[in-house]
Amino acid sequence: MPTIDAPDVAPELRFTPEPDGSTRTALYLGDREASRAFIVPFTLRYGLATLRMDGIGDVATPEDLRHRGYSRRVMEAAVQRMREGDAPVTMLYGIQDFYPKYGYATLGPETVLRLELGDAPAMPTGWSARPAAGGDLGAIRAIYEAATATATAAVVRPSGRGAWAALRGQVERGADECRVAVDPDGAIGGYAWRGSSFWWLRQWENYMPGGLKLAEAFAREADGADAVLALCAAWATERAADVIELGIPDEGPLGLAVKLRTSLLIRRPSRDGEFMGRVTGVAALMRAIQPELERVWTQAGSTYQGDLVFDSGEDRARLRLGPGRARVVEGSEDGPALRAAISPGELARLVFGGLQPSDQLARLGLPPDVTSVLVALFPRRFPYIYPPDRF
């Protein structure tokens, strides 16, 4: 068999479907995998809408095969594959100075809520806490779905795989990974999930050691939020930690409960790294998020009536705007319109709203009339994929 450096061993690119629904995109030298990336399908929330997203994960090249252009070939092939598929956007958790060359841009900062143990609330009267049991999983799932029903970028979780399958396995093994808050009537009112097996939690613990770190926590309402914080305080005491750290945005009942205490909100931006995305199909994206676009456009009260053409440099889409209407126009792109030339990464950044849109657009140098319409369509949001779903 020839060595990998022999001239008759030509790199071969393969796409291999995996049992979990992902697609392995890999470059081979003979029988050896020289570089790889997995395309992982997701469905995300976007306000009133949902949309398909392809995540990129487990990108790897053996150390002795680096700096030969193999990872570039894999990433370029993966992006082209996704552009030909049914997901109008792709996301990943990246490193600096690598992914922007494939069109990705950072979508927003990481958020952590930190509460000193001594400032956590007491358990509300009649409430209690315990480890999650198998019979609690339906209630836990319902709390997550209610809390993220109109969120931006939260994953729509299938019941039999992914995050819920991971939690079920942990509960069945008796792992102390999830605890629930129980109201005076015996119903589950909130939960906290450590998620210590997920890669993002491991990375977090590496660069910020100490404290009780939790991947996810939600509550139905105010008393439930205080009960979740109280159970977290007891959990932290057991682990000899003096700080509770929650990997969640500062919104909803639990986010408010933390902000009503003496706490610290950490928003950590990253230059060309961490939570990144790019658009892979402009028209498909606008069609997918149309219900939310029309809601936002109507609420904005803009007086503009006419067409807006998006040009990502890869493809175009024409959006027709009017009272209560924001719809993709199929077919010809001729005729008068405002025109927004914006790259796939910057467009994903604008649509998901992780930065102040007016400031972002000012840096891009778009005309004021175009900017005013885009700001009305795409207000500030807080895009967030919870750590148990990260890829």
C-alpha positions as CSV (number, residue, x, y, z in Angstrom):
1,M,0.0,0.0,0.0
2,P,1.4,3.4,-0.9
3,T,2.2,5.9,1.8
4,I,0.0,9.0,2.2
5,D,2.8,11.2,0.7
6,A,3.0,9.1,-2.4
7,P,2.0,10.9,-5.6
8,D,-0.5,8.2,-6.6
9,V,-2.6,8.7,-3.4
10,A,-5.1,11.4,-4.4
11,P,-7.2,13.0,-1.7
12,E,-10.9,11.8,-2.0
13,L,-13.8,13.7,-0.6
14,R,-16.7,11.7,0.8
15,F,-20.1,12.5,2.3
16,T,-21.3,9.8,4.6
17,P,-24.8,9.7,6.3
18,E,-24.5,8.9,10.0
19,P,-27.2,7.0,12.1
20,D,-27.9,10.2,14.1
21,G,-29.0,12.1,11.0
22,S,-25.7,14.0,10.6
23,T,-23.5,13.8,7.5
24,R,-19.8,13.2,7.8
25,T,-17.9,15.4,5.3
26,A,-14.4,13.9,5.1
27,L,-11.2,13.9,3.0
28,Y,-9.4,10.6,2.7
29,L,-5.9,9.7,1.8
30,G,-6.3,6.1,0.9
31,D,-8.0,4.6,3.9
32,R,-6.9,7.3,6.3
33,E,-9.2,10.2,7.2
34,A,-7.2,13.4,6.6
35,S,-9.8,15.9,7.7
36,R,-13.5,16.0,8.6
37,A,-16.5,18.0,9.7
38,F,-20.0,16.9,10.6
39,I,-23.1,18.6,9.2
40,V,-25.8,18.3,11.9
41,P,-29.4,19.1,11.2
42,F,-31.4,21.2,13.6
43,T,-34.7,23.2,13.7
44,L,-34.5,26.6,15.5
45,R,-37.1,29.0,16.9
46,Y,-37.2,32.4,15.4
47,G,-40.0,34.3,17.2
48,L,-43.3,33.0,15.6
49,A,-41.4,31.0,13.0
50,T,-39.1,28.0,12.9
51,L,-36.3,27.3,10.4
52,R,-33.9,24.6,9.4
53,M,-30.3,25.1,10.4
54,D,-27.2,23.0,9.6
55,G,-24.7,23.0,12.4
56,I,-21.0,22.3,11.8
57,G,-19.3,20.2,14.5
58,D,-16.4,17.9,15.4
59,V,-14.1,19.6,12.9
60,A,-10.7,17.8,13.1
61,T,-7.5,17.2,11.2
62,P,-4.7,15.0,12.5
63,E,-1.7,17.0,13.7
64,D,0.7,15.6,11.2
65,L,-1.6,16.4,8.3
66,R,-2.3,20.1,9.1
67,H,-1.3,23.1,7.0
68,R,-1.8,21.2,3.8
69,G,-5.2,22.7,2.8
70,Y,-7.2,19.6,3.8
71,S,-9.5,21.3,6.3
72,R,-10.1,24.1,3.7
73,R,-11.3,21.5,1.2
74,V,-13.6,19.9,3.7
75,M,-15.1,23.2,4.9
76,E,-15.6,24.5,1.3
77,A,-17.3,21.2,0.4
78,A,-19.5,21.3,3.5
79,V,-20.6,24.9,2.8
80,Q,-21.4,24.0,-0.8
81,R,-23.3,20.9,0.3
82,M,-25.4,23.1,2.7
83,R,-26.1,25.7,0.1
84,E,-27.5,22.9,-2.1
85,G,-29.7,21.6,0.8
86,D,-32.8,22.7,2.6
87,A,-31.2,24.7,5.5
88,P,-31.1,28.4,4.8
89,V,-28.6,29.1,7.6
90,T,-25.6,27.3,9.1
91,M,-24.0,27.8,12.6
92,L,-21.0,26.6,14.5
93,Y,-18.9,27.3,17.6
94,G,-15.7,28.4,16.1
95,I,-12.1,29.6,16.8
96,Q,-10.6,32.9,15.8
97,D,-9.0,33.5,12.3
98,F,-10.4,30.3,10.7
99,Y,-14.1,30.3,9.9
100,P,-14.6,33.9,8.5
101,K,-12.9,32.7,5.3
102,Y,-15.9,30.4,4.8
103,G,-18.3,33.3,5.3
104,Y,-19.1,32.8,9.0
105,A,-19.5,35.8,11.4
106,T,-19.9,35.9,15.2
107,L,-23.6,36.2,15.9
108,G,-23.6,37.4,19.5
109,P,-21.9,37.2,22.9
110,E,-21.9,34.4,25.3
111,T,-24.0,35.1,28.4
112,V,-23.5,33.9,31.9
113,L,-25.5,34.9,35.0
114,R,-23.5,34.7,38.3
115,L,-25.0,34.7,41.8
116,E,-23.1,34.6,45.0
117,L,-24.3,31.7,47.2
118,G,-25.1,34.0,50.1
119,D,-27.5,36.1,48.1
120,A,-29.6,33.2,46.7
121,P,-33.3,33.3,47.9
122,A,-34.7,30.9,50.5
123,M,-36.9,28.1,49.3
124,P,-40.4,29.5,49.0
125,T,-43.0,28.2,51.5
126,G,-44.4,24.9,50.5
127,W,-41.8,24.3,47.7
128,S,-39.2,21.6,47.7
129,A,-36.4,20.2,45.6
130,R,-35.2,16.8,44.6
131,P,-33.2,15.0,41.9
132,A,-35.1,14.5,38.6
133,A,-36.8,11.2,38.1
134,G,-38.0,9.5,34.9
135,G,-41.6,10.6,35.5
136,D,-40.5,14.2,35.5
137,L,-39.1,14.3,31.9
138,G,-42.4,15.3,30.3
139,A,-42.8,18.2,32.7
140,I,-39.2,19.3,32.2
141,R,-39.7,19.2,28.4
142,A,-42.9,21.2,28.7
143,I,-41.2,23.9,30.7
144,Y,-38.3,24.2,28.2
145,E,-40.8,24.4,25.3
146,A,-42.9,27.1,27.0
147,A,-39.9,29.2,27.9
148,T,-38.4,29.0,24.3
149,A,-41.6,29.2,22.3
150,T,-40.8,32.6,20.8
151,A,-37.1,32.7,21.5
152,T,-34.4,33.4,18.9
153,A,-32.2,30.4,17.9
154,A,-33.4,28.0,20.7
155,V,-33.4,24.4,19.3
156,V,-36.7,22.6,18.8
157,R,-35.8,19.4,20.5
158,P,-37.0,16.0,19.2
159,S,-38.2,13.7,21.9
160,G,-36.1,10.6,21.2
161,R,-32.6,12.0,20.5
162,G,-30.3,14.9,21.2
163,A,-30.6,16.7,24.5
164,W,-33.7,14.9,25.8
165,A,-32.2,11.5,25.1
166,A,-29.1,12.6,26.9
167,L,-31.1,13.7,30.0
168,R,-33.1,10.5,30.0
169,G,-29.9,8.5,30.0
170,Q,-28.5,10.5,32.9
171,V,-31.7,10.1,34.9
172,E,-31.9,6.4,34.3
173,R,-28.3,6.0,35.4
174,G,-29.0,7.9,38.6
175,A,-26.5,10.6,37.7
176,D,-27.0,13.8,39.8
177,E,-27.2,16.0,36.8
178,C,-30.7,17.5,37.0
179,R,-32.8,18.7,39.9
180,V,-36.4,19.9,39.9
181,A,-38.3,22.4,42.0
182,V,-41.7,21.0,43.2
183,D,-44.6,23.3,44.0
184,P,-46.9,22.9,47.0
185,D,-49.3,20.9,44.8
186,G,-46.6,18.4,43.8
187,A,-46.1,19.8,40.2
188,I,-42.8,20.5,38.7
189,G,-42.3,24.3,38.6
190,G,-38.7,24.5,37.4
191,Y,-35.5,22.6,36.9
192,A,-31.7,23.1,36.8
193,W,-29.5,20.9,34.6
194,R,-25.7,20.7,35.2
195,G,-25.0,19.1,31.8
196,S,-21.4,18.4,32.8
197,S,-21.0,15.8,30.0
198,F,-21.5,18.4,27.3
199,W,-18.4,19.7,25.6
200,W,-19.3,23.4,26.1
201,L,-19.6,22.9,29.9
202,R,-16.2,21.1,29.9
203,Q,-14.7,24.1,28.0
204,W,-16.3,26.5,30.4
205,E,-15.0,24.7,33.4
206,N,-11.5,24.7,31.9
207,Y,-11.2,28.4,31.2
208,M,-13.3,29.6,34.3
209,P,-12.8,27.0,37.0
210,G,-14.8,27.1,40.2
211,G,-18.4,27.6,41.1
212,L,-21.4,25.4,40.4
213,K,-21.9,25.7,36.6
214,L,-25.2,24.9,35.1
215,A,-25.9,24.4,31.4
216,E,-29.6,25.1,31.6
217,A,-32.3,26.3,34.1
218,F,-35.9,27.3,33.6
219,A,-38.9,28.1,35.8
220,R,-42.6,28.5,35.0
221,E,-43.1,31.6,37.1
222,A,-41.7,33.8,39.9
223,D,-42.0,31.4,42.9
224,G,-40.6,28.6,40.7
225,A,-37.6,30.8,39.8
226,D,-36.8,31.5,43.4
227,A,-37.2,27.8,44.2
228,V,-34.7,26.9,41.4
229,L,-32.2,29.4,42.7
230,A,-32.7,28.0,46.2
231,L,-32.1,24.4,45.0
232,C,-29.0,25.6,43.1
233,A,-27.7,27.2,46.4
234,A,-28.1,23.9,48.2
235,W,-26.4,22.1,45.4
236,A,-23.5,24.5,45.4
237,T,-23.1,24.1,49.2
238,E,-22.9,20.3,48.7
239,R,-20.1,20.8,46.2
240,A,-18.3,23.4,48.4
241,A,-18.9,26.1,45.7
242,D,-19.6,29.7,46.7
243,V,-20.9,30.9,43.3
244,I,-23.7,29.8,41.1
245,E,-23.1,30.3,37.4
246,L,-25.9,29.8,34.9
247,G,-25.3,29.5,31.2
248,I,-28.5,31.2,30.2
249,P,-29.6,34.6,28.9
250,D,-30.9,37.2,31.3
251,E,-34.6,36.8,30.3
252,G,-37.7,35.0,31.5
253,P,-38.7,34.3,35.1
254,L,-35.3,32.8,36.1
255,G,-33.3,35.6,34.5
256,L,-35.3,38.2,36.3
257,A,-35.0,36.4,39.6
258,V,-31.2,36.5,39.3
259,K,-31.3,40.2,38.3
260,L,-33.4,41.0,41.4
261,R,-30.5,39.8,43.5
262,T,-27.0,41.2,43.8
263,S,-25.6,39.4,40.8
264,L,-23.3,39.7,37.8
265,L,-24.3,39.5,34.2
266,I,-21.5,38.5,31.9
267,R,-21.8,39.1,28.2
268,R,-18.5,37.9,26.6
269,P,-18.1,38.9,22.9
270,S,-15.5,37.1,20.7
271,R,-13.6,38.3,17.7
272,D,-14.4,35.9,14.9
273,G,-15.1,33.0,17.2
274,E,-17.6,31.2,19.5
275,F,-21.2,31.4,18.2
276,M,-21.0,32.0,14.5
277,G,-23.3,31.7,11.5
278,R,-23.8,32.4,7.8
279,V,-26.7,32.4,5.4
280,T,-26.8,29.6,2.8
281,G,-30.0,30.6,1.0
282,V,-31.4,34.1,1.2
283,A,-34.8,33.5,-0.3
284,A,-35.3,30.3,1.7
285,L,-34.4,32.1,4.9
286,M,-36.8,35.0,4.3
287,R,-39.6,32.5,3.4
288,A,-38.9,30.5,6.6
289,I,-39.0,33.5,8.9
290,Q,-41.9,35.3,7.1
291,P,-44.4,34.9,10.0
292,E,-42.0,36.7,12.4
293,L,-41.0,39.2,9.8
294,E,-44.6,40.2,9.2
295,R,-45.2,40.5,13.0
296,V,-42.2,42.7,13.5
297,W,-42.8,44.8,10.4
298,T,-46.4,45.5,11.4
299,Q,-45.3,46.4,15.0
300,A,-42.5,48.7,13.7
301,G,-45.1,50.9,11.9
302,S,-42.8,51.8,9.0
303,T,-44.4,53.8,6.2
304,Y,-42.2,52.2,3.5
305,Q,-44.1,50.4,0.8
306,G,-42.1,48.7,-1.9
307,D,-39.5,46.1,-2.5
308,L,-36.2,45.3,-0.8
309,V,-33.6,43.2,-2.6
310,F,-31.0,41.3,-0.6
311,D,-27.8,40.4,-2.4
312,S,-25.4,38.2,-0.4
313,G,-22.9,37.9,-3.2
314,E,-24.0,34.2,-3.5
315,D,-27.7,34.7,-4.2
316,R,-30.5,37.2,-4.0
317,A,-34.1,37.6,-2.7
318,R,-36.7,40.2,-3.2
319,L,-39.0,41.1,-0.2
320,R,-42.2,43.0,-0.9
321,L,-43.1,45.3,2.0
322,G,-46.4,47.0,2.8
323,P,-49.0,47.3,5.6
324,G,-48.9,44.1,7.5
325,R,-47.0,42.4,4.7
326,A,-43.4,41.2,4.3
327,R,-43.2,38.5,1.7
328,V,-40.7,37.0,-0.7
329,V,-41.5,37.8,-4.4
330,E,-40.6,34.8,-6.6
331,G,-39.3,35.2,-10.1
332,S,-38.0,38.4,-11.6
333,E,-35.8,40.7,-9.5
334,D,-36.2,43.6,-11.9
335,G,-38.0,46.8,-11.1
336,P,-37.5,49.6,-8.5
337,A,-36.4,48.5,-5.1
338,L,-34.1,49.3,-2.2
339,R,-31.0,47.2,-2.4
340,A,-29.0,45.7,0.5
341,A,-25.7,44.2,-0.5
342,I,-24.7,42.3,2.6
343,S,-22.4,39.2,2.9
344,P,-23.7,35.8,4.1
345,G,-22.1,36.2,7.6
346,E,-23.2,39.8,8.1
347,L,-26.8,38.9,6.9
348,A,-27.0,36.1,9.5
349,R,-25.7,38.5,12.2
350,L,-28.4,41.1,11.2
351,V,-31.2,38.6,11.0
352,F,-30.4,37.0,14.4
353,G,-29.9,40.4,16.0
354,G,-27.1,39.6,18.3
355,L,-25.6,43.1,17.8
356,Q,-27.4,46.5,17.7
357,P,-28.6,46.5,14.1
358,S,-28.2,50.3,13.5
359,D,-24.6,50.2,14.7
360,Q,-23.9,47.1,12.6
361,L,-25.4,48.6,9.5
362,A,-23.6,51.9,10.0
363,R,-20.3,50.0,9.8
364,L,-21.4,48.4,6.5
365,G,-22.0,51.8,4.9
366,L,-25.5,51.0,3.6
367,P,-27.6,54.0,2.5
368,P,-29.8,55.5,5.2
369,D,-33.1,54.6,3.5
370,V,-32.0,51.0,3.3
371,T,-30.8,51.0,6.8
372,S,-34.1,52.4,8.2
373,V,-36.0,49.5,6.6
374,L,-33.6,46.9,7.8
375,V,-33.6,48.2,11.3
376,A,-37.5,47.9,11.3
377,L,-37.3,44.4,10.0
378,F,-34.5,43.1,12.2
379,P,-34.6,44.6,15.7
380,R,-32.2,43.7,18.5
381,R,-32.5,40.1,19.6
382,F,-30.6,37.8,21.9
383,P,-29.9,34.6,19.9
384,Y,-28.9,31.7,22.1
385,I,-28.5,28.0,21.7
386,Y,-28.5,26.3,25.1
387,P,-25.4,24.3,25.9
388,P,-27.1,20.8,25.8
389,D,-27.8,21.4,22.1
390,R,-24.4,22.7,21.0
391,F,-22.5,20.8,18.3
